[in-house]
Amino acid sequence: MIKSQGAPISFLGKFLVLKGAVRELWIIFGAKVLAIVAYGIMNSTLVLWLSSDLGYSDTRAGFIVTVWSTAMTLFTVLVGSLVDAIGLRKAFLLGFVVCICSRATMTFLPARHLVLLLGLLPLALGEALMTPVMVAAVRRYSTTAQRSVSFSIFYAMMNVGFLIGSYIFDYVRKGLGEYGRYTVPVLGVHLSTYRTLFLVSFLMTIPNLIIMYFGLRDGVEVTDEGVKITPEQPKYPGEGTLKALRLMIRDTLRDTVRIFSGLWKQPTFYQFLAFISLVVAVRLVLLHMYYTYPKFGIRELGAGAPIGRLWALNSIVVIILVPIVGALTQRISAYRMVLFGTALTASSVFLMAMPPIWWQPFADGLPGHLIAQTWLGVPGPVNPYYVMIFVYVVVYSVGEVFWTPRLYEYTAAIAPKGQEASYMSLSFLPFFLAKLLAGSLSGILLTRYCPAVGPRHSETMWLIIALMAMITPIGLVVLRRFIQVQEAGRDA
């Protein structure tokens, strides 16, 4: 139960509320780590694989990424009501099976077009199932008192996964060479550097399927009154397998349409969509860190540069600060937290828009020595971008700590019971339209301002990204009175 305001919970007590949490909650935390390791490795490798292994130009690779990420967002929007209809456990198992099959295809199938159709596109569906299911699961398996800390730890575990994935990304590239100087023979197939990274992503997905199958119980729901377990009963007793399957598909589609249609009759949902739409602009900075930053880093810093470890600093900062900030700001509304955090995150990108020459004294001094030579082990003169990226990632990450976990919690907090996955999935609706621009813009910006050959003006590229990100905090200030939704138990 939540303590009254007259008896505030101690700082340590904010974390001890998880004592006695059901095993399913801890399984979700562990599964999130493995899922993000697999996703992070694959996502960082994707644009490099498209250009190096499949021969696509920056612009063409950006277009493919646009189609893929847009499809993943569209699937995410559509599957939420399906998840609410079939249940969490079945959705988890379905998602992991699709991810395993898709990643195996991308690893071993050499055919250029088939690997996109049979590997990359189905992977979008598998990944789309994961986000709304896991967020809904955190709410389902935690009490009201546990919820804020649970979402903070959930977000910290996500960043543990990204941290591990970033180090694996650099380790494999360093060991095999940026463009596959050496190849790894697996099952008679010689894998390039980037396909070897896909192999690691594939292998990291298998344990999750096993954990979910044997560890997650059907029908578990945690309430403030206690744990309720309602085991799943045969829905069509006495029916044959094929007829039962046909009836299940029919009823699932009907329930999915009913749940999906009902959301649009809730006035609060429209305010929530407007709020999420504004957040899109700053959220797209993260996409550029996956689709623009890898090529930018390799071209400005050289092949084999430890760009993964530089970006891994984001995860380190988040892992350290998220539980602390989450515990100390439980009474502050999500809107205020998102406004402050997005302003800091968007502002951080302007650091990358500065001329590198301004940072040269720092690169030649102690900061450059500690960052590039001592930490990253880079020999010789220090490129100022090492210091720039380091400072940018730190500031970006501090801003992220304040707003991203609260966005998840805000979504779960205002969703009606039984519609958590639907709300979470439909919260991605604005990203469907935004991602149409993001991937293509990445390829265009790289071609124009940071080409593989020729003069580069990378600071202009980052300035454009920074200006787009500022739409979020400015919009949240201007439209606050129209779109802010009151959160139970929180100050305005």
N, C-alpha and C positions, 0 to 999 in steps of 0.2 A: 504493500500500500504506500501511497505517497505521503511523506511527512507534511505536516501542516507548516505554514510559514512561521509559526511561533516556535517550532522546533527544527531549525535548519539542519540539513544533513552535512556532516563533516566532509572535507575533501576526500579523504580515504574512503569514507562511507559511500560516496558516489560510485566508486568502483566495486565495493563489496556487495552492492545490490545484485551482482551477478552470481553471488554464491548461491548454489542450489539451482541454477538455471538448468533447464532440461538438456539432455545430451544433444538433441537436434540442433540447438543454437550453436553449440561448439562445433558440431559437424559442419554447419554452414560456414562458420569462420574459417575452418581448415580447407573446405572445398573452394572457398573464394580465393585463397592463396594459390592453390594449384591451377584453378581456372584462369587467374590473371597472369600467372607465369606463362601458360600456354598462349594466351591471347596477346600478351605484351611482346613476346618473342616474334610471333607471327605478324603483328601489326607493324613493328619496327622494320621487319624484313621485307614487307610486301612491295613497296615501291622499288626497292633495290633489286628484288627478284624479277619484277616485271621488266625492268630495263636491262639488267645484266643477263639473266637466264633466258628471257623470252624476247628480248630485243626491241622493246617498245621505247619510243622517245619519251622525254619528260612530259610533254603535253598529252601523248596517248596514254601513258601510264597514269597520269592524273585523271584522265577521263574514266579509265577502268576503275580506279579507286573511288571515283564519284559514284559510278553505277553500283559498285559493291556496298559502299557505306550507306548509300541511299536505300538500297534494297534491305540492308540490315535494319535500318531505322523503320522502314515500312513494315517489315515483319514484326519488329518490336511493338509497333502500334497495334497490329492486328492480333498478336498472339496472347495479349493480356487477358482478354475475355475467355480465350480457349483455356488458359491456365486456371482461371477461376472455375471453369466448367469441369475440367478433368482432374484437378487436384495437383498439389505441389510435387508429390513424389513421382507421379507419372510424367509430369512436365520435365523434371530434372533428368530422368532416365532417357526420355526422348531427345532432349537437347544434347546430352553427352554422347549418345550413339551417333547422332548426325555429325557432331564435331569430330569424332574419331574417324568416321568414314571419309569426311571431307578432307581432313588433314593428311590422311593416308594417301588420298588421290593426289593432292598437291605435292606430296613428297616423292611419289614413285612414278606417276604418270607423266611421260615426256611430251605428249602431244600438246601443242600450244593452245589450240582452241578448246579441246576437250577438258583440259585441266581447269580452265576458267568456268566452263559450263557445269562440270561434274564435281569440281572441288571448291572453287571460290564462291560460287553462288549458293550452294547448299550450306556452306559454312556460315553465310550471313543468317540463315534461318536458325542454325544451331546456336550461334552467339546471341541472337535476338531472344531466344527462350531463357537465357541465363539471367539477364538483368532484372526483368520484372519478377521472376520466380524467386531470386535470392532476396530481393528487397521485401517482397511479400512474406517470405519465410522468416526474416528477422522480426517483423512485426508479429507474425503468428506465434513465434516461439519465445516471446519476451513479454513481461508484464509492463504495465504503465510506468512503474518506477525504474524498470531496467531499460526502457526503450532508448533514451538519449545516449546512454553509455554504450548500449548495444550497437547503435548506428555508428557511433564514433569508432568503436573497435572494428566493426565491419569495414569501415572506410580505411582504417589503419591496416587491416589485413590485406585489403586490395593493394595498398602501396607496398606492403611486404612482397607481394607477388610481382609488382612492377620492378622493385629493387632487384630481386633475384633474376628476373628476366633480363634486365639491363646488363648485369654482369655476365650472364650466359651469352648474350648477344655480342659483347666485346670479346669474350674468351674464345668463342668459335671463330670469329672473324680474324683474330690475331693468330690463332693456331693454324687455320687453313688458308689464310690470305684473303684479302678483300674480295677478289674476283675468282676465287677457287684455284689458286696455284696448285693445291693438292685436292684430291677428291676422296670421298669416303665410300668404299664398296659395301653396300647393304643389299642382301637378297639378289645379288647379281647385277645391281644397278649402282653406277658410280654417281654419287650425289655431289653437287657443287656446294660451295660454302652456304649459300642461302637455302638450298634444299635440305642441307644438314640441319639448319636451324628449324626448318619446318618439321624435320624428323623429331627433334627435341620437343617441339610443341605437341606433336602427335603423342609421344610417349608420356608427357605430363598429363594428358587428358584421361588416359586409361584408369589410373587409380581413383579418380573421382566417380567414375561409373560404378566401380566396385564398392566404394565407400557408401554411395547413395543407395545402392541396391540392398546391402546388408545392414546399414546403420540407421536409415531413416524409417521411422514407423509411420504407417498410414493413420490418418485421422487424429494426429496430436495437435491440440490447441492449448495455449497457455493463456489463462485469464488471471485477473487479480484475486479471484476466489480459489484458484488452484488449476491443476492440469486436467484437461478433459481429453479422453482418448475414445474416439468413436471408430472402431475398426470398420474397414470397408466391407460391405456385404455384396454378394453377387447381385448385380443390377437386374439380370434377366435369368432368374432361376428356372431350370428345366429346359432352357432353349439350347439348341446346338451351337457350336462354336461360331460357324459362319453367320448364322442368323443373329446371334448375340453381338457379333462385330458390326453387322450392318445396322442394328438398332442403336448401338453405342454411337456410331458415326452420325446417324440421323439426329439423335437427341443432343449430342455434343454440339453440332452445328446450330441446332435450334436454341440451345442455352447460350451459346456464344453470341448469337445475333440479339437475343433478348437482353443480355447484360450490356452489350456494346451500345444498343439503342437507348437503354435507360440512362446512360451517363449524360446524354445530351439534353436531358430534361432537368438537370440539376444546375441552377443559376451559378452556384459557387464554382462549378467546373469551368465555366467560361472565364471567370476572373483568374482561375488557376492557369488556364491556357495562355492568357495574356501575359501573366507573370513569367511563365516558362519561355514564352516567345522572346521576351527581352533578354533572358539569360543566355539565349543561343549565341549572341554575338561574342561574349567572352568565352563561352564554352568551346567555340571553334578554334581558339588559340591552341587548345590541346590537340586538335586534329592536325594543326600545322606542325606540332612537335613530332608527329608520327609520319606525316606525308611530305613536309617541307624540310624540316630540320635535319634528317639523316643525310640527304644529298647536299644540303648547304654545308653541314659539318665536314663531310668528306672532301668537298671541293675547296673549302676555305682552309682546312687544317691538314688535309692530306689523307691518302688511303691508309686505312688501319688506325686512324685517330680514335682515341677512346671516347667517342661521343656518347656511347651508352652509359659509361660511368658518370659523365658530366650530367646527363639527364637523370641518372639514378639519385642524384642529390635531392631531387624533388621528393622521391619516396622517403629518403632518410628524414628530411625536415617534417614531412607529413606524419610519419610514424611516431616521431618524438612529440610533436605538438598537438595532434588531433585529440588524443584522449584527455590531455590537460585542458585544452580550450573547450572541448565538449563538456567536461565536468564543471568548469567555471562559468559557463554561459548558458546553463540550462533554462534560466528564467528569461533570457533575452529572445525576442521574437525572431523567427527565421528571416523575416523581411529585412530587419535591421542588420542581421548578420550577413545576409547575402549582399546587401547594398555596400557595406564596408568592405567585405572580402573581394567583391568583383571590382570595386574601384582600385584596390591595391593590385590585384592581378592584372587588370587592363593597363594600369600605369607602368607595370614592370616591363612590358614589351617595348616601351620607348627607350629603355636602356640599350636594346639591340639595334635601335635606329640611330644611335650616335655614331659618328665617324670613328673607326677603330684607332686612328692616330691619337685621339684623345685619351685612350686607355694604354698607350704604349709605355708611359712612365711607370704605371702599375705593373705592366708585364715585365719590364726590365728590373723592377725592384723586388721587394720581399713577397708581395702577393703573388706575382707570377712564379717566383721560385717555389713557394709552398704549394700552389695549385697545380702547376704543370709539371714541375720537375720532381718535387717530393711526393705528392699524392698520386699523380697520374704516370710518373716515370717517363715523361717526354724529354728527350735529350736536346741539347742545343738551345738557340735563342727561342724565347717564348712568344708565340703569336698572341697579340692582344685579345683575340677572340676567346682564348681560354679564360681570361679574367672576366670578360664581358658576359660570357655564357654562365659562368659561376655565379656572379652577382645577380644576373637576371633570374636564374632558376631559384635562388634563395628567396628573392622578393616575391616572385610568382607563387612559390610554394606557401609562404606565410599567408598570402591572400587566399589561396585555395583552402587552407586549413579552416578559415572562418566561414566559408560559404558552401562548399560542396557537400560536406556531410549533412548540413542542415537542409539542403535541397531534398535529399532522400527522405529525411525525417518529416519534412513539411508535407511531402507527397503522401507518405503513409499516414500522417496524423489526420489529414482532412478527408481521406478516403472512407466511404461507408464500409461497414463490416462486410466481408465477403467479396469486396470489389477492389482490394488492394492492388492486385496484379493488373487489373484493368486500368486503374488510375496511373500506376507506374508506367505501363506501356503507352498509354495515350499521352503521357507527359512528354513523350518523344515525338509527338506529331509535328511540332514546329521544326525539329531537327530534320525531318524528312525533306522539307523545302530548303532549309539552309545547306544541307549537305550536297544538294545539287550544285551549289556554288563552290563549296570548300575544296573538293578534290580537284576540280578543273582549275580553280584559281591557283592552287598549289603548283600545278604544272606550268601555267602561264607565268607566274611570278618567277619560278626557277629559270625558265627559258629566257625571260626578259632581263632579269636582274642578277641571276646567279647561274650562268650556263656552265657546262662542263669545260668548254673551251671558249676563250675570249675574255674581254674585260667584264668585271663584276661590280655591281653596286648593291650589295646585299643590305646595306643600311636602309635603302629606299624600300626594299621588299618588306622589311620588318616595320617600317613606318606605316605602310599601308595596312598591315595586320593590326598594328596598335590602334590606329584610328578607327578601324572597324570594331575592335573590342570595346572601345569607350562608349559605344551605343548603349551597352548594358547599364552601367551606373548612371549615366545621364537620363536614360529612359525610366529607370526605377525611381529617380527623384521627381521627375516631371509628372509621372502618371501614378504616383503613390496613392493618392486619395481615391482613385478609381479601381485599382486592382488589388490592394492589400486585403487579405482575408484574415479575420481574427482567429488566433490560435488559442485553444483552450489551455488555461493555466500559464499563459505567457503574457508578459508586458507588451504593449504595442511598440 
